[in-house]
Amino acid sequence: MRLITKIFLSFLSLIILLSIITTYSGISFIEKITVNELKKGLSADLGLLTLAIERELHHMETYLALYAHQIDIQASAKRRDMFALGEHLKIISRIEEIDFLTFHDNRGVPIFTFMHKRLKGNKIKTPGDKDLKAKGLAIIWINGKERPALYVAVPLGDANLPVGKIIAFTILDEGNVLLKNIVAKTSRPSTEPLRISIFYKEKRVFTSLHREGDEKDQGLSKEIVDTLYRKGQTYVGKTLIGTTPYIAMYKPFSDVTEGNEWAYGIGVNEKGFFSFSRRLLTIFIFISIGATCTVIIVVFIITRGITPSLQTITEACKAIAQGDYSLRIDIDTIKTKEFKLIASSINSMVEAITERENTIEKNLREIKAINIELQEKTDIIKRERKTLLTILETMEDGLITLDERERVTYFNRAAEKIMGVDRYTVIGRDYKTFFPGVNITEGSREVVVEVQRYASPSTICLKIYISLFMLDGEQSGHILLFRDISQEKKLEEFKADFISSIAHDIKSMLLPVTGFLNRILKGAYGPIDEKVQLKLKNIQDNTVKINHLVENYLNVSKIEAGRLELNRSAIDMVEIIEEIVHMYGPRVKFHKGDKAPLAFADRTYIERVIINLVDNALKFSPENSIVDICIRSRDGALEVAVSDEGTGIPPEEIKYIFEKYRRGSFIKKESGSGLGLFIARSIIEAHGGNIWVESMPGKGSTFYFTVPLFTGDM
C-alpha cells in the first residue's frame, strides 16, 4: 500500500472517530441540558402546586374560624336548629366553594351535613372524627369510590366549652377549580401537559388528565416510597402513570401532624418533552456528516501534492538505514514547506551521526591505549604486591593488620610461628581473642605485654608497635608489628639482678669506708695534717659520688625490669625540700609561697628526683649562682620548679634531655652518667605526673614536675 494511501486512510479514520466522539458528546450534552432544564421547570411547578394547596388550606381555616365565632351560628347549633344551621353552612359553601360541610357534636356524632350542588344525589362517606386533625388531606368515599380531599376542622363556640365542630371538605378531582387553575398555569406548549398526582401511602389516589388504562400500575415503587415517607425527601426521576413513562417530581405532604402518609407531585411525558432535543440532535448529526465530507475532500486535495516529496524522503531514509551516511537530500526539489523542514532535519541528523561515529572511533582508540596502560600498571602492582608479600612472609617479626572494626585481615608467617596458631584460624576474628591485654587507641605507640600462646599453657613476652594506617585520607585500620622478647626480658631480669647484687655489694663495701673517713675527719684518731685532710675530703666526695652513681644504676635496672615499686603516702613536699636545701647550703634557695597541700607520692623516690635536679642545676651553674626551688598547687596537682642561672640548653637538644645516657652536645667539662634526668622522668611518670624543661641558652633553665595531690583515699 502506498504511503499517500496510508496517510489518506489514517486521516479518514481519524475524522470518522472524531465525528463519532463529537456526536456522542453532543447527545450527552444535549440530554444533560434538557434534564437540568426539566428539573428546574418541575421544581418551579411543584412549588406553585405546594403554594396553592397551602393557601387553600389557610383560606378554608381562616373563613371557617371567622364563621365559627358568630353568635347566631353558635345559637343555632345549641338549639339544634337544623334549618338555620343549614342556611349558614350553605352561605359558607357558596362563598368558599367548599364541596362538603358537616357539623359534629361534642361526642363526634355528625348532626347535620351539607353538600355542594355538584355533589347532589351522590352517596358520601367521610372519615370518623377521631381520624381527622385540624387540617390536612383525607380520603372520602363518593358512591363507594375513594377520592382525596382537603379538609379543615374548626371548633364551634368557645375553645374551652365548644358546642361542636364544623368540618369542611374540598374534593380534589377533575372538577376541582383549584387543580384546574394549577394545570392551566403550569401547562407548556408541548403535546402533553403536566400531570398532577396525589398519593395516599404507596397508592395513587388522583391524577389529572385521567385516561383509560391509567388504573394499571398506579402504585409507587419501593424506591419512591422510601424517599418520600421514610427519608422525608423530594423524589426526582422516572415513573409510570398507567403505561406511559413520565419524568416526575414528588414530595411528601407537610402538615402539623406526625406520621404523614400523603404525598403529591407533578410529571411530564418523557416522549413529548424530548422530541425537541431529538430534533436538535438530528440537525447536529447532519452537520457533523457534512463537515466530515468537507474535511475528507480537503485532505484528499492536500495529500495529492505531497507524494513526490514523501517519495524523495522515503528513498533517502532507506539509504541511511543501509548505512550510507554520505547521502544528502536536495532541499530544492521539495516543494512543500513542512517537508523541507523534515528533509533539513534528516540532513542534520545524518551529519550528527557521522560526527558521532568519528568521535566513537577516536574514543575507542583512546580506550584501547588506556587499557594497555592499565594492564602495564596492573602488572607492576602485581609484581610489587608479590614482592611486598614475600617481604612480609619472610620477615622475622610478626605482622597483623586490623580493619576499622578491629578484626584481623592479615596474619603473616612469623606471627603464626610466634603465636603458634594457623592464620586461617585468626583472620576475620577480633584481635582481642589472641591479644587480650592490648588496647588499641588513637595514634602510634609501643607496648610490652605477656600473652598466652594459642592452645598452649606457656606465655611469651611480646613487644608490640601499634600504628594507624590511612587509605584515601580516611582511617582504615591499624597495623600491629611485634616480636618475641621473652629471652631479652630474661636477660634484662638477669642483668637487673646482677646490677642490683653488685650495687648492693658496692654499697656494703663503701659504708665502712665512709664511716671510717668521717671519724678520721672528725679527729677521732688524732689531729690531721691540712694536706691529708684535703685528700681525705676528696676521697669522701668521691665516695658520695660512687654511692650516688650506684644508686642511679640500681634505679635504672629497676625501671628497665619493670620493678619500680612505689610506696605512696601523704607527704609534705615543703618538709622534703627544706631538708634538701639544708643539706646543700646557701646556694639553694626555697620560695615557699602559700601553704602547699599534701602530695600523694613515694617520699624516697621524690627526694631522689629533687636531688638529681638540684645536682644538675649546681653542676651546670657558675660557682656563686643561686638555685631556686618553687612550689605551687595547679590544675589538681602539686607543681615543683627548680631554676638555675647556668649555661642553658639549646632548643634542638631539649627533646633528647630526658633520654638514657644522653648528656647533650653543650656539656663540655662536667662528668656524669646521663641517667639522672632519665630516672627523674621515669619516677614522675610512674606517679602519673609530668616533667618538662624551659630553657634559654646563656640564661639558665627551669625544670618542672607535677605529682598528684592527696585526696584522703589511701
C-alpha positions as CSV (number, residue, x, y, z in Angstrom):
1,M,0.0,0.0,0.0
2,R,1.4,3.4,-0.9
3,L,2.3,5.9,1.7
4,I,-0.1,8.5,0.4
5,T,-2.9,5.9,0.6
6,K,-2.0,5.2,4.2
7,I,-2.0,8.9,5.2
8,F,-5.3,9.4,3.5
9,L,-6.9,6.4,5.3
10,S,-5.4,7.5,8.6
11,F,-6.9,11.0,8.2
12,L,-10.2,9.5,7.2
13,S,-10.3,7.1,10.2
14,L,-9.3,10.0,12.5
15,I,-12.1,12.2,11.1
16,I,-14.7,9.5,11.5
17,L,-13.6,8.8,15.0
18,L,-13.7,12.4,15.9
19,S,-17.2,12.7,14.4
20,I,-18.4,9.7,16.5
21,I,-16.9,11.2,19.6
22,T,-18.4,14.6,18.9
23,T,-21.8,13.2,18.1
24,Y,-21.8,11.1,21.3
25,S,-20.6,14.2,23.3
26,G,-23.4,16.2,21.7
27,I,-26.0,13.7,22.6
28,S,-24.8,13.5,26.2
29,F,-24.5,17.3,26.4
30,I,-28.0,18.0,25.0
31,E,-29.5,15.3,27.2
32,K,-27.8,16.8,30.3
33,I,-29.0,20.3,29.5
34,T,-32.5,19.0,28.7
35,V,-32.7,17.1,32.0
36,N,-31.4,20.0,34.0
37,E,-33.9,22.4,32.4
38,L,-36.7,19.9,33.0
39,K,-35.8,19.6,36.7
40,K,-35.7,23.4,37.1
41,G,-39.2,23.7,35.4
42,L,-40.6,20.8,37.5
43,S,-39.2,22.4,40.7
44,A,-40.9,25.7,39.9
45,D,-44.2,24.0,39.0
46,L,-44.1,21.9,42.2
47,G,-43.5,25.0,44.2
48,L,-46.6,26.6,42.6
49,L,-48.7,23.5,43.5
50,T,-47.4,23.5,47.1
51,L,-48.2,27.2,47.5
52,A,-51.7,26.7,46.1
53,I,-52.5,23.8,48.4
54,E,-51.1,25.6,51.5
55,R,-53.0,28.8,50.5
56,E,-56.3,26.8,50.0
57,L,-56.0,25.2,53.5
58,H,-55.2,28.6,55.0
59,H,-58.2,30.3,53.4
60,M,-60.5,27.5,54.5
61,E,-59.2,27.6,58.1
62,T,-59.5,31.4,58.2
63,Y,-63.1,31.7,57.0
64,L,-64.3,28.7,59.0
65,A,-62.8,30.2,62.1
66,L,-64.5,33.5,61.2
67,Y,-67.9,32.0,60.9
68,A,-67.5,29.6,63.8
69,H,-67.3,32.7,66.2
70,Q,-70.6,34.2,65.0
71,I,-73.2,34.1,67.9
72,D,-76.2,33.2,65.7
73,I,-74.4,30.1,64.3
74,Q,-73.4,29.1,67.8
75,A,-77.0,29.6,69.0
76,S,-78.4,27.6,66.1
77,A,-76.0,24.8,66.9
78,K,-77.0,24.8,70.6
79,R,-80.7,24.7,69.7
80,R,-80.1,22.0,67.1
81,D,-82.0,24.3,64.7
82,M,-81.2,22.4,61.5
83,F,-82.8,24.8,59.2
84,A,-80.9,27.8,60.5
85,L,-77.7,25.8,60.7
86,G,-78.1,24.6,57.1
87,E,-78.6,28.2,55.8
88,H,-75.3,29.3,57.5
89,L,-73.4,26.3,56.1
90,K,-74.9,27.0,52.7
91,I,-73.6,30.5,52.8
92,I,-70.1,29.3,53.8
93,S,-70.1,26.7,51.0
94,R,-71.1,29.2,48.4
95,I,-68.6,31.8,49.4
96,E,-65.5,29.5,49.6
97,E,-66.7,26.9,47.1
98,I,-66.5,24.2,49.7
99,D,-67.8,20.8,48.4
100,F,-68.9,19.2,51.7
101,L,-69.7,20.6,55.2
102,T,-70.7,18.6,58.3
103,F,-71.5,19.6,61.9
104,H,-70.4,17.2,64.7
105,D,-71.5,17.4,68.3
106,N,-69.0,17.2,71.2
107,R,-69.2,13.4,71.1
108,G,-68.1,13.3,67.4
109,V,-71.6,12.3,66.1
110,P,-72.5,14.0,62.8
111,I,-75.7,16.1,63.4
112,F,-76.1,17.9,60.1
113,T,-74.5,17.6,56.6
114,F,-74.5,19.9,53.7
115,M,-73.0,19.2,50.2
116,H,-72.4,21.4,47.2
117,K,-74.9,21.2,44.4
118,R,-72.4,19.5,42.1
119,L,-72.4,16.5,44.5
120,K,-76.2,16.3,44.9
121,G,-77.5,12.8,44.6
122,N,-74.2,11.1,45.5
123,K,-73.7,8.9,48.5
124,I,-70.8,10.4,50.5
125,K,-68.9,8.8,53.4
126,T,-66.3,10.8,55.4
127,P,-63.7,9.6,57.9
128,G,-64.5,9.4,61.6
129,D,-63.9,12.4,63.9
130,K,-61.0,10.6,65.6
131,D,-59.2,10.1,62.3
132,L,-59.1,13.8,61.5
133,K,-56.8,16.5,62.8
134,A,-57.1,20.3,62.5
135,K,-56.4,20.2,58.7
136,G,-54.8,18.2,56.0
137,L,-55.7,15.6,53.4
138,A,-58.2,12.8,53.9
139,I,-59.9,10.0,51.9
140,I,-63.7,10.3,51.4
141,W,-65.9,7.8,49.6
142,I,-68.3,9.0,46.9
143,N,-70.6,6.3,45.7
144,G,-68.0,3.8,47.1
145,K,-65.0,5.3,45.3
146,E,-62.0,6.8,47.1
147,R,-61.4,10.5,46.5
148,P,-58.7,12.7,48.1
149,A,-59.9,15.9,49.7
150,L,-58.5,18.9,51.6
151,Y,-60.2,19.3,55.0
152,V,-60.3,21.8,57.9
153,A,-61.9,21.1,61.3
154,V,-62.7,24.2,63.5
155,P,-64.4,24.1,66.9
156,L,-67.8,25.9,67.1
157,G,-68.1,28.3,70.0
158,D,-65.7,28.9,72.9
159,A,-62.5,27.0,72.7
160,N,-62.8,25.8,76.3
161,L,-66.6,24.9,76.0
162,P,-67.3,24.2,72.3
163,V,-70.8,23.2,71.3
164,G,-69.4,21.1,68.4
165,K,-67.1,21.1,65.4
166,I,-67.5,22.2,61.8
167,I,-65.6,20.1,59.2
168,A,-65.2,21.4,55.6
169,F,-64.0,19.2,52.7
170,T,-62.8,20.2,49.2
171,I,-62.6,17.2,46.9
172,L,-59.6,17.0,44.6
173,D,-60.8,15.7,41.3
174,E,-61.1,16.7,37.7
175,G,-63.8,19.2,38.5
176,N,-61.9,21.0,41.3
177,V,-61.3,24.6,40.4
178,L,-58.0,24.8,42.3
179,L,-56.4,21.9,40.3
180,K,-57.8,23.3,37.0
181,N,-56.2,26.7,37.7
182,I,-52.8,25.0,38.5
183,V,-52.9,22.8,35.4
184,A,-53.7,25.9,33.3
185,K,-50.8,27.9,34.8
186,T,-48.2,25.1,34.5
187,S,-49.2,23.7,31.1
188,R,-46.5,24.1,28.5
189,P,-46.5,24.3,24.7
190,S,-46.0,20.5,24.2
191,T,-48.0,17.5,23.2
192,E,-48.5,16.5,26.8
193,P,-49.3,19.0,29.6
194,L,-48.2,18.5,33.2
195,R,-49.9,15.8,35.3
196,I,-50.7,16.4,39.0
197,S,-50.8,13.3,41.2
198,I,-51.8,12.7,44.8
199,F,-50.7,9.6,46.7
200,Y,-52.0,8.0,49.9
201,K,-49.3,5.8,51.2
202,E,-48.0,3.9,48.1
203,K,-51.2,4.3,46.1
204,R,-52.0,7.0,43.6
205,V,-55.5,8.3,44.5
206,F,-55.7,11.1,42.0
207,T,-54.1,12.1,38.7
208,S,-55.1,14.9,36.4
209,L,-55.9,14.3,32.7
210,H,-57.3,10.9,33.6
211,R,-57.4,8.4,30.7
212,E,-58.4,4.9,30.1
213,G,-55.8,2.5,31.2
214,D,-54.3,4.8,33.8
215,E,-55.6,2.5,36.5
216,K,-53.0,0.0,35.6
217,D,-49.8,0.0,37.8
218,Q,-50.9,3.1,39.7
219,G,-48.8,2.3,42.8
220,L,-45.4,3.8,43.8
221,S,-42.2,1.8,43.6
222,K,-40.3,0.9,46.8
223,E,-37.5,3.4,45.9
224,I,-40.1,6.3,45.7
225,V,-41.9,5.2,48.9
226,D,-38.6,5.1,50.9
227,T,-37.6,8.5,49.6
228,L,-41.0,10.2,50.4
229,Y,-42.1,8.6,53.6
230,R,-39.0,7.2,55.4
231,K,-36.4,9.8,54.4
232,G,-39.0,12.7,54.1
233,Q,-37.2,13.9,50.9
234,T,-38.3,15.0,47.4
235,Y,-38.1,12.4,44.7
236,V,-37.0,13.3,41.2
237,G,-36.9,10.6,38.5
238,K,-38.7,8.4,36.1
239,T,-42.0,6.7,36.8
240,L,-45.1,5.3,35.1
241,I,-48.6,6.8,35.0
242,G,-50.6,4.0,33.6
243,T,-48.3,2.6,30.9
244,T,-46.8,5.9,29.9
245,P,-43.3,6.9,31.0
246,Y,-43.1,10.2,32.8
247,I,-40.4,12.3,34.4
248,A,-41.8,13.3,37.8
249,M,-41.0,15.3,40.9
250,Y,-42.9,14.1,44.1
251,K,-42.7,15.5,47.7
252,P,-44.3,14.4,51.0
253,F,-47.3,16.5,52.2
254,S,-46.1,18.6,55.1
255,D,-48.8,19.4,57.7
256,V,-48.8,19.7,61.5
257,T,-49.3,16.0,62.1
258,E,-46.8,13.3,62.6
259,G,-46.8,10.0,60.7
260,N,-47.6,11.7,57.4
261,E,-48.9,9.2,54.8
262,W,-49.7,11.7,51.9
263,A,-47.6,12.9,49.0
264,Y,-48.2,14.8,45.8
265,G,-46.3,15.9,42.8
266,I,-46.2,16.7,39.0
267,G,-44.9,14.8,36.0
268,V,-44.3,15.4,32.3
269,N,-44.5,12.9,29.4
270,E,-40.9,11.9,28.6
271,K,-41.6,11.5,24.8
272,G,-43.2,14.8,24.4
273,F,-40.5,16.7,26.3
274,F,-37.6,15.1,24.5
275,S,-39.0,15.5,21.0
276,F,-37.4,18.9,20.6
277,S,-34.0,17.7,21.8
278,R,-34.1,14.8,19.4
279,R,-34.7,17.2,16.5
280,L,-31.7,19.2,17.6
281,L,-29.7,16.1,17.8
282,T,-30.7,15.1,14.2
283,I,-29.6,18.5,12.9
284,F,-26.3,18.1,14.8
285,I,-25.7,14.7,13.2
286,F,-26.3,16.0,9.7
287,I,-24.0,19.0,10.4
288,S,-21.3,16.5,11.6
289,I,-21.7,14.4,8.4
290,G,-21.4,17.4,6.2
291,A,-18.3,18.7,8.0
292,T,-16.7,15.2,7.7
293,C,-17.3,15.0,4.0
294,T,-15.8,18.5,3.5
295,V,-12.7,17.7,5.6
296,I,-12.3,14.4,3.5
297,I,-12.3,16.4,0.3
298,V,-9.8,19.0,1.6
299,V,-7.5,16.2,2.9
300,F,-7.6,14.4,-0.4
301,I,-6.6,17.6,-2.3
302,I,-3.8,18.4,0.1
303,T,-2.3,14.9,0.2
304,R,-2.1,14.7,-3.6
305,G,0.6,17.3,-3.6
306,I,2.9,15.6,-1.1
307,T,3.5,12.3,-2.9
308,P,6.8,13.4,-4.7
309,S,8.2,14.9,-1.5
310,L,7.4,11.8,0.5
311,Q,8.9,9.6,-2.1
312,T,12.2,11.6,-2.1
313,I,12.4,11.5,1.7
314,T,11.5,7.7,1.8
315,E,14.3,6.9,-0.6
316,A,16.8,8.9,1.5
317,C,15.7,7.2,4.7
318,K,16.2,3.7,3.1
319,A,19.7,4.7,2.0
320,I,20.5,5.9,5.6
321,A,19.1,2.7,7.0
322,Q,21.5,0.7,4.8
323,G,24.5,2.6,6.3
324,D,25.0,5.2,3.5
325,Y,25.7,8.3,5.6
326,S,27.1,10.3,2.7
327,L,23.7,10.8,1.1
328,R,22.1,14.2,1.4
329,I,18.5,15.3,0.4
330,D,18.4,18.1,-2.2
331,I,16.0,20.5,-0.4
332,D,15.4,22.5,-3.6
333,T,13.5,19.5,-5.0
334,I,11.0,19.5,-2.1
335,K,8.0,21.8,-2.8
336,T,6.1,21.6,0.5
337,K,7.4,23.8,3.2
338,E,6.8,21.3,6.0
339,F,8.7,18.5,4.1
340,K,11.6,20.9,3.5
341,L,11.9,21.2,7.3
342,I,11.8,17.4,7.6
343,A,14.4,17.0,4.8
344,S,16.7,19.6,6.5
345,S,16.3,17.8,9.9
346,I,17.2,14.4,8.2
347,N,20.4,16.0,6.7
348,S,21.3,17.4,10.1
349,M,20.7,14.1,11.7
350,V,23.0,12.3,9.2
351,E,25.8,14.8,9.8
352,A,25.4,14.4,13.5
353,I,25.6,10.6,13.1
354,T,28.7,10.9,11.0
355,E,30.3,13.2,13.6
356,R,29.4,10.8,16.4
357,E,30.8,7.8,14.6
358,N,34.1,9.7,14.2
359,T,34.0,10.6,17.9
360,I,33.3,7.0,18.9
361,E,36.2,5.7,16.8
362,K,38.5,8.2,18.4
363,N,37.2,7.3,21.9
364,L,37.7,3.6,21.1
365,R,41.4,4.2,20.2
366,E,41.9,6.2,23.4
367,I,40.2,3.5,25.5
368,K,42.4,0.9,23.9
369,A,45.5,2.9,24.8
370,I,44.2,3.3,28.3
371,N,43.6,-0.4,28.6
372,I,47.2,-1.1,27.6
373,E,48.4,1.4,30.2
374,L,46.2,-0.1,32.8
375,Q,47.4,-3.6,32.0
376,E,51.0,-2.4,32.4
377,K,50.2,-0.8,35.7
378,T,48.3,-3.9,36.9
379,D,51.4,-6.0,36.1
380,I,53.6,-3.6,38.1
381,I,51.1,-3.7,41.0
382,K,51.0,-7.5,40.9
383,R,54.9,-7.6,41.0
384,E,55.0,-5.1,43.8
385,R,52.3,-6.9,45.7
386,K,54.2,-10.2,45.2
387,T,57.4,-8.5,46.4
388,L,55.6,-7.0,49.4
389,L,54.0,-10.3,50.4
390,T,57.4,-12.0,50.0
391,I,59.0,-9.4,52.4
392,L,56.1,-9.7,54.9
393,E,56.2,-13.5,54.8
394,T,60.0,-13.8,55.2
395,M,60.4,-11.1,57.9
396,E,61.2,-12.4,61.4
397,D,58.7,-10.0,63.2
398,G,55.0,-10.9,63.4
399,L,52.7,-8.6,61.4
400,I,48.9,-8.2,61.8
401,T,46.6,-5.8,60.1
402,L,43.2,-4.8,61.5
403,D,40.2,-3.2,59.8
404,E,38.2,-0.3,61.2
405,R,36.1,-2.8,63.3
406,E,39.4,-4.2,64.8
407,R,39.1,-7.6,63.0
408,V,42.2,-9.4,61.7
409,T,42.6,-9.0,57.9
410,Y,46.3,-10.3,57.6
411,F,48.5,-12.6,59.7
412,N,52.0,-13.3,58.4
413,R,54.1,-16.5,58.7
414,A,56.2,-15.1,61.6
415,A,53.0,-14.2,63.5
416,E,51.9,-17.8,63.1
417,K,55.2,-19.1,64.4
418,I,55.3,-16.7,67.4
419,M,51.7,-17.2,68.4
420,G,51.5,-20.9,67.5
421,V,48.3,-20.6,65.5
422,D,47.3,-21.1,61.9
423,R,46.4,-17.8,60.2
424,Y,43.1,-19.0,58.8
425,T,42.0,-19.5,62.4
426,V,42.7,-15.9,63.2
427,I,41.7,-13.9,60.0
428,G,38.2,-12.4,60.3
429,R,38.1,-12.6,64.1
430,D,38.5,-9.9,66.8
431,Y,42.2,-9.3,67.7
432,K,41.4,-9.4,71.4
433,T,40.8,-13.1,71.1
434,F,44.6,-13.5,70.8
435,F,45.9,-10.3,72.4
436,P,43.5,-9.7,75.4
437,G,45.9,-7.4,77.1
438,V,46.4,-5.0,74.2
439,N,44.1,-1.9,73.8
440,I,44.0,-0.1,70.5
441,T,44.0,3.7,71.0
442,E,44.4,6.6,68.6
443,G,47.9,7.3,67.3
444,S,51.0,5.1,67.3
445,R,52.6,3.6,70.4
446,E,54.7,0.8,71.8
447,V,53.5,-1.7,74.4
448,V,55.1,-4.7,76.1
449,V,52.6,-7.5,77.1
450,E,52.7,-11.1,78.2
451,V,50.2,-13.3,76.2
452,Q,49.4,-16.9,76.3
453,R,50.2,-18.9,73.1
454,Y,47.2,-20.3,71.3
455,A,46.1,-23.7,72.7
456,S,49.2,-23.8,74.9
457,P,49.8,-23.1,78.7
458,S,53.0,-21.3,78.0
459,T,53.3,-17.5,78.0
460,I,55.5,-15.3,75.9
461,C,56.5,-11.6,76.3
462,L,55.8,-9.5,73.2
463,K,56.9,-6.0,72.3
464,I,54.1,-4.6,70.0
465,Y,54.3,-1.5,67.9
466,I,50.8,-0.2,67.1
467,S,50.3,2.3,64.3
468,L,47.4,3.7,62.4
469,F,47.2,3.4,58.6
470,M,45.1,5.5,56.2
471,L,43.5,5.0,52.8
472,D,42.3,7.9,50.7
473,G,42.7,10.2,53.6
474,E,40.5,8.2,55.9
475,Q,41.3,5.9,58.8
476,S,41.2,2.3,57.5
477,G,42.6,0.3,60.5
478,H,45.7,-0.5,62.5
479,I,49.0,-2.4,62.0
480,L,50.5,-4.4,64.8
481,L,54.2,-5.3,64.4
482,F,55.5,-7.5,67.2
483,R,58.4,-9.7,68.2
484,D,59.0,-12.2,70.9
485,I,61.3,-10.6,73.6
486,S,60.9,-13.4,76.1
487,Q,64.7,-14.2,76.0
488,E,65.6,-10.5,76.1
489,K,63.3,-10.0,79.1
490,K,65.0,-12.8,80.9
491,L,68.4,-11.3,80.1
492,E,67.2,-7.9,81.3
493,E,65.9,-9.5,84.5
494,F,69.3,-11.3,84.9
495,K,71.1,-8.0,84.3
496,A,68.9,-6.2,86.7
497,D,69.5,-8.9,89.4
498,F,73.2,-8.8,88.6
499,I,73.4,-4.9,88.8
500,S,71.3,-5.0,92.0
501,S,73.7,-7.5,93.5
502,I,76.8,-5.6,92.5
503,A,75.3,-2.3,93.7
504,H,74.4,-3.8,97.0
505,D,77.9,-5.2,97.4
506,I,79.5,-1.9,96.5
507,K,77.3,0.0,98.9
508,S,78.1,-2.5,101.6
509,M,81.8,-2.0,101.0
510,L,81.5,1.8,100.9
511,L,79.6,2.0,104.1
512,P,82.5,1.2,106.5
513,V,84.9,3.3,104.3
514,T,82.5,6.3,104.6
515,G,82.1,5.8,108.3
516,F,85.8,5.5,108.9
517,L,86.6,8.6,106.8
518,N,84.0,10.6,108.8
519,R,85.6,9.5,112.1
520,I,89.1,10.4,110.9
521,L,87.9,13.9,109.6
522,K,86.2,14.5,113.0
523,G,89.6,13.9,114.8
524,A,88.6,10.6,116.4
525,Y,92.2,9.3,115.7
526,G,94.1,12.5,116.5
527,P,95.0,15.7,114.6
528,I,95.3,15.5,110.8
529,D,97.6,17.5,108.6
530,E,95.8,20.0,106.4
531,K,97.0,18.4,103.1
532,V,96.0,15.0,104.4
533,Q,92.6,16.4,105.4
534,L,92.1,17.8,101.9
535,K,92.9,14.5,100.4
536,L,90.6,12.7,102.7
537,K,87.7,15.1,101.8
538,N,88.3,14.4,98.1
539,I,88.1,10.7,99.0
540,Q,84.9,11.4,100.9
541,D,83.4,13.3,97.9
542,N,84.3,10.5,95.5
543,T,82.7,8.0,97.9
544,V,79.5,10.0,97.9
545,K,79.6,10.2,94.0
546,I,80.2,6.5,93.8
547,N,77.3,5.9,96.1
548,H,75.1,8.2,94.0
549,L,76.2,6.5,90.8
550,V,75.4,3.1,92.3
551,E,72.0,4.3,93.4
552,N,71.3,5.6,89.9
553,Y,72.3,2.3,88.2
554,L,70.2,0.4,90.7
555,N,67.2,2.6,89.9
556,V,67.7,2.2,86.2
557,S,67.8,-1.5,86.5
558,K,64.5,-1.5,88.4
559,I,62.9,0.8,85.8
560,E,64.0,-1.3,82.9
561,A,63.0,-4.6,84.6
562,G,59.6,-3.1,85.5
563,R,60.3,-3.5,89.2
564,L,59.9,0.1,90.2
565,E,57.6,-0.3,93.1
566,L,56.1,2.8,94.7
567,N,55.2,3.1,98.4
568,R,52.8,6.0,98.2
569,S,51.5,8.0,101.1
570,A,50.6,11.6,102.1
571,I,53.9,13.5,102.1
572,D,54.7,17.1,102.9
573,M,56.7,18.4,99.9
574,V,57.7,21.6,101.8
575,E,59.4,19.5,104.5
576,I,61.3,17.4,102.0
577,I,62.5,20.5,100.1
578,E,63.6,22.2,103.3
579,E,65.7,19.2,104.3
580,I,67.4,19.1,100.8
581,V,68.1,22.9,101.0
582,H,69.6,22.5,104.4
583,M,71.8,19.7,103.0
584,Y,73.1,21.7,100.1
585,G,73.7,25.0,102.0
586,P,73.3,28.7,101.0
587,R,73.5,28.2,97.2
588,V,70.0,26.6,97.1
589,K,67.0,28.8,98.0
590,F,63.4,27.7,98.7
591,H,60.5,30.1,98.0
592,K,57.6,28.7,100.0
593,G,54.8,31.0,98.9
594,D,51.3,30.0,100.2
595,K,50.9,26.9,102.2
596,A,51.1,23.9,99.8
597,P,48.7,20.9,100.2
598,L,49.9,17.4,100.8
599,A,51.1,15.2,97.8
600,F,50.3,11.6,97.3
601,A,53.7,10.0,96.3
602,D,56.7,7.8,97.4
603,R,58.9,10.0,99.6
604,T,62.1,8.3,98.9
605,Y,61.8,8.5,95.1
606,I,60.5,12.1,95.1
607,E,63.6,13.0,97.2
608,R,65.8,11.3,94.6
609,V,64.1,13.4,91.8
610,I,64.7,16.7,93.6
611,I,68.3,15.8,94.5
612,N,69.0,14.9,90.8
613,L,67.5,18.1,89.6
614,V,69.4,20.2,92.2
615,D,72.7,18.4,91.4
616,N,72.3,19.1,87.7
617,A,71.5,22.8,88.4
618,L,74.6,23.2,90.6
619,K,76.7,21.3,88.2
620,F,75.9,23.5,85.2
621,S,75.8,26.8,87.0
622,P,78.5,29.3,88.0
623,E,80.1,28.9,91.4
624,N,78.4,31.9,93.0
625,S,75.0,31.5,91.3
626,I,71.8,30.6,93.1
627,V,69.5,27.6,92.5
628,D,65.8,28.4,93.3
629,I,63.1,25.9,94.2
630,C,59.4,27.0,94.0
631,I,56.2,25.0,94.7
632,R,52.6,25.7,94.0
633,S,49.2,23.9,93.5
634,R,48.0,23.9,89.9
635,D,45.2,22.1,88.0
636,G,44.6,19.5,90.7
637,A,48.4,18.6,91.1
638,L,51.4,19.9,93.0
639,E,54.0,21.6,90.8
640,V,57.7,21.9,91.8
641,A,60.1,24.1,89.8
642,V,64.0,24.0,90.0
643,S,65.6,27.0,88.3
644,D,69.3,27.8,87.7
645,E,71.4,30.5,86.1
646,G,73.6,28.2,84.1
647,T,74.5,27.7,80.5
648,G,71.0,26.7,79.4
649,I,70.0,24.1,76.9
650,P,69.9,24.6,73.1
651,P,66.3,24.1,71.6
652,E,67.4,21.2,69.4
653,E,68.7,19.3,72.5
654,I,65.6,19.7,74.7
655,K,63.7,16.8,73.2
656,Y,66.6,14.4,74.0
657,I,67.4,15.7,77.5
658,F,65.3,13.1,79.3
659,E,66.7,10.0,77.4
660,K,69.0,7.5,78.9
661,Y,72.8,8.2,78.6
662,R,72.0,11.4,76.6
663,R,74.0,14.3,78.1
664,G,73.8,16.8,75.2
665,S,76.4,18.4,73.0
666,F,76.5,21.6,75.2
667,I,78.2,19.7,78.1
668,K,81.9,20.3,77.9
669,K,83.7,19.7,81.2
670,E,81.3,18.2,83.6
671,S,81.2,14.5,84.1
672,G,78.2,12.2,84.7
673,S,76.4,9.1,83.6
674,G,73.5,10.7,81.8
675,L,71.0,8.8,83.9
676,G,69.7,11.4,86.4
677,L,67.0,13.0,84.2
678,F,66.0,9.6,82.7
679,I,65.5,8.3,86.3
680,A,63.6,11.5,87.3
681,R,61.3,11.2,84.2
682,S,60.6,7.5,84.9
683,I,59.8,8.2,88.6
684,I,57.4,11.1,87.8
685,E,55.6,9.3,85.0
686,A,55.2,6.2,87.3
687,H,53.4,8.6,89.8
688,G,51.1,9.7,86.9
689,G,52.7,13.2,86.7
690,N,54.6,15.2,84.0
691,I,58.1,16.6,83.8
692,W,59.4,19.2,81.4
693,V,62.1,21.9,81.0
694,E,62.1,25.5,79.8
695,S,65.5,26.9,78.9
696,M,67.2,29.8,77.1
697,P,70.9,29.3,76.2
698,G,73.1,31.6,78.3
699,K,70.3,32.5,80.7
700,G,69.6,29.2,82.6
701,S,67.0,26.5,82.7
702,T,63.9,25.7,84.8
703,F,62.8,22.0,85.3
704,Y,59.2,21.4,86.3
705,F,57.4,18.3,87.5
706,T,54.0,17.5,88.9
707,V,52.7,14.9,91.3
708,P,49.1,14.1,92.4
709,L,47.5,15.8,95.4
710,F,46.5,13.7,98.4
711,T,42.7,13.4,98.4
712,G,42.3,11.4,101.6
713,D,42.0,8.0,99.9
714,M,44.8,5.5,100.7
